[in-house]
Amino acid sequence: MRKHLVTIAAALTVGLIAGCGGGSSSTPTSTASISGTVADGYLAGATVFLDKNGNYQMDAGEPSTTTDANGAYTLNIDPADMGKYPILAMAIKGKTIDQDTKQTVPNSFMLSMPASAISGTVNSNFISPMSTLIREKMAANPGMTLHDAVTQLRNQMNLPAGIDMLADYVAGSQSGMNMAHYQALHATAQQMSALMAGQATFVMDGSGVIQNRYRGMMATINSNMSAIAANVIDGMGMNSTFMAGMMSQMQVQLGAMPIGGGFANYSGMFRNMTSSRYFWSTAGGTTTPLTPMSGGMMR
C-alpha cells in the first residue's frame, strides 16, 4: 500500500497564540488519589504530574510521582482538582524502561490524558499515545467533546464501536474476544511513540515540550492516523517507506518552526469528524486509508 504524508504546513492558518503562564498550588489539607498506568508498552520510571497551568512542564507545586516497574502510578492531589487538569507523563531518555523491549527509551517523549477522562476509580487512568492524541484533539478543537474525540480516533483506526480507546490495550491484548483489536492498538501505539520520540531534538527541552512544535507534531500524527494504522495492518514497522518518509519530513518541518510563543492554531488538522466513518475506502475490494480531515488521500 502506497501512502503520502499529510504535512504540518497545510494546517498553519493563523499565528501563534500565547501559552499559559506559570503558577503553583499550595499543599492541600486533604488528598485524593489518581492511580493508573503509563504505556507505550508499560513504562517504568516515567515522571507523572498534574499539569495545572497547561504549559506541558512540571512546575513547583504541581503534584508528581514516578511509575513503578509495571508502569503503575498513584498521584495524590487536592480533591478539588480531580478531573480539572490533564495528567502528563514524561518518558525520560536513558532512565525510563519500556517493558516491551526491556530497555531504556532512546529519546524522551511526553504523553498525556485529558482532564475529562480522569477518574478517581482505582487503576482507570491509562496514559498512552492514544490518550495523548485524544487530549490533543480536544485541546486544539475546543468544540470537541471526549466522546467525539474517542469516537473519531476509533473511526480513524477502523475499529468497531466496542473497543475502548482509553483502555489498557496491553492487558486487553492478552485475552478476550477483542484481543486482536487491542493487539492492533498496542502495535499502533508503539509506532506513534516511536514517531514522537524521533522528534525529541525538535520538540523537547530540559523540563517539558516546546509547545508549538509539539502540537505541530501531534497534528501531523492525527492527520495521518489512518495510514499509521494501515502500516500496522500491513505488518510493516518503522522501517517502512511510509514511516521513514513521515519521520524525515516531520523533522524537516518541525526544525523550521519557531521556538516559543505558545500554540499555533492547528484546528484544521483536528477537525471534528466524529459522525464520519469515511476514513477508509474499500474500492476495488482493497481497504485503503483516506484523509478526510485534510481533504486528501493516502495512496
N, C-alpha and C positions, 0 to 999 in steps of 0.2 A: 504494500500500500504506500503510495506516494502522498506526501503531505507538505504543506508550506506553513511557515510561521507567521502568525498574526503579531504585528510588532507594536512596541510601545509608542512609536512615533505617530501611529494612526489615531491615537486617543488624546493627545495633548491639545485640548481645545481652549483652555483658559489658563491664566497664570497661576503662580503659586499662591497657596493660602497659608497664612502663618499657623504654626503648630501651637499646641497648648503650652502654657508656662509651667514653671516648677511649683513646688509646694510639698508639704509633708503632713503626716497625720500624727495626732497625739496618741499616746498609749491608751487603748480602750480599757474601761473598768471591768468589762466582761468580754468574752471572746466567743466566736462561733468558728467551727471547723469546716473547711472545704477540703475534701480528700478526693483523690483520683489518680490518674496515671498519665505519664507523658510518653509518647511513642512516635517514632518512625517505625522501627522496632522499638521495644521498650528502651528508654534512655535513662541510664543510671548516672548520677552525678550532674544532672541538669539543674540550673537555677530557676526556681519558680517564684513569681512575685505578682502582687496585685498592682496593676498599673493605674494608680489613682488620678494621675494628671494626663494620661493618654499620650505620653511622649516616647513610649517604647523603650524606656530606660529605667533601671531600678534606682530609685532615689531614696534619700534618707527618709525614714518614717513609713515607707511602704512595706507591708508585711512580706516576708520572703522565707523560702526554705529550699532544701536540696532533695532531689529524688533519691530513693534508695536503690539497692541492687536490682530491683524489679521494676524500676521506673515509677514507683509509687511516691506520692507526696501527701502531706497534710499541711494546710496553710491556715493559721489561726488569724482571724480578722475580727474587726468590730462588727457585731451583729447588724448594725445599721448599714454596713457596706455590702451585705450579701446581695448578689445579683445587680449591683450598681456599677461595678467596674470590671473590665476584662482581666483575665489572668494570662500572663505571659510566661513562657518557658524558654530559656536560652540553653541550647546545646553548645558546649564550650570546647573549642579545638584543643586536643591533647588531654582533656580531662573527662568529658562525658563519654560514656561507653554505650555504644549501640549494641544491644543484646542480639540483634540479628547477625552481626559479624563478630561479636565479642572483642571488638577493637574500639579505640577512641575515635571520635569523629575527626575527619581530616581538616574540616573547616567549621567555624562557628555558624549557627543559624538560629533564627528566632521563630518560635511557634506561639500560638495564642488561641484563646477561645472567647466568644462574645459574652458580654455580661449577662445577656438574657438567657443564655444556656446554662449558667452556673446554678448548681443546686447544692443544698446542704445535705442531700442524701449521700450516704457513705459510698465512696468509690464510683460516683456517677459522672465525674468531671474529667473526661478523657480529652487530653490536649494532643493534637496531631496535625499533620498537614491539612487534613480535611477540615477540622475545626478552624484552622487558621484561615483557609480560603473562605469559609462561611463568614468568619468575622470580617474579613476584608471586603466581601461583597456588601455587607451591611454598613460598614464604615464609609465606603465610597458612594453608596447609594442610600441616603437616609430614609427613603420611602420603602425600602425592602425590609420585611419582617424576617424573623428567624425561620418561620415556616417557609416563606418564599425562598430564602437562601438555601435551605436544606433541600427543598424540592428541586430547585434549579440545578444544584450540583448533582443530585441523583440522576436527573434527566441528562445532564452533560455526559455522565458516565454510562448512560443507557442501562441503569439498574432498575429493578422492579420496586414498586411502592413500599414493600415490606422491609426494605433494607434501611437500617438506621445509620445515617451518615455521621452521627456523633457517637456511635457505639465503639467499644473496644474491638476493633477488627482483628487484632492479634488473637484474642481469645475466641472470637467468632469464627476464625479460620480453622480452628482445631476440630470442630464437630458441629452437627446440626444440619437442618435442611438447607440453610443458606450458606453453608461452609464455602462453596465455590465463589459466591459473590463477595464474601468477606476476604477471601484469599486475593481476589482481584483488587479490592480496596487496599489491602496491605501492600501489594506489589506496586500499585499506583502511587501510594503514599511514599514508598521508598524512592520512586523516581522523582516525585515532587521535592522531597527533601534533598535529593542529590542536586537538583536544579538550584534550589535555594542556597545550599552550601557552596555550590560552584560560583555564586555571585558574591561571596563573602568579602572579597577585596573591595568591591564596589558599594555594598550596602551596609556593612558593619563598621562600627567604630569601637572604641575601647569599652563603652558602657551600654551599648544598645545598637539601634539601627539608624541609618541615615534615612529619615522619614520619606522624602520624596522618591528616592531611588528604591526604597523597599516597596512602596506601593506600586511603583512602575514595574518592578519585578513580579509582584503578585497579579497585577493587571494582565501582564503577558501570559502568565501561567493560566489565569482564568480564561482568557480568550482562546487558548489552545488546549483547554482541558479535555475536550473530546478526543483530540489527536493524541494526547498523552495516554488516555485510557486505551485508545486503539493500539498504541505502541505495546502496551501490556498484553492486550488481547492477541496481538500478532506474535507474542512470545519474544519480543525484542527488548533489549536492555538500553543502557545509557550510551552504548557504542553504536546504536542505530544511526542511520543517516539523518533522520529527522531530529533525534535528540541531540546529536552532536552539533547539528546546524543551529538548533534552538539555543543551546548553551553558548555557542560562539557569538551569535547575533545579539543575545541579551547582554553579553559582556561588553560588546562594542557600544550598544545603545546606552547602557547604564553608565559606562565610563564617560560618555559625552554629556550626561546630565549634571546640572549644578548641585553642589552640596549645600545644604541649609535651606531655610525658607519654608519649612513645613511641607505639607502635602500639596501636590498639584491635583486638579480635578480629573480623575480617571473614570468618571461615571459612565462615559461612553463604552468602556470596556467592562463595566459591571452592570450592564442594563438588566432590568427586571424582566426576565423571560420565563417566569415561573409557569405560566399556563402553556408554554410551548414545549412539546417533546421532540420538535424537529431539529435536534442537534445531530441526527444521524439520517443517512439515506440508505435505502435498500434497493435502489435502482439496479437493474441487471442481475438481481439475486446476490449482490455483494454489499455487505454493510460497510459504509464508509462514513467518516465524521464530517459534519458540516460545521460552519461557524456563524450561525445567525446572529450572534452577539456583535459581530463586526461586519456582517453582510457578505462574507466570502466563503469559499470552500477550500478545505484542505485536501489536496489530491496530488 
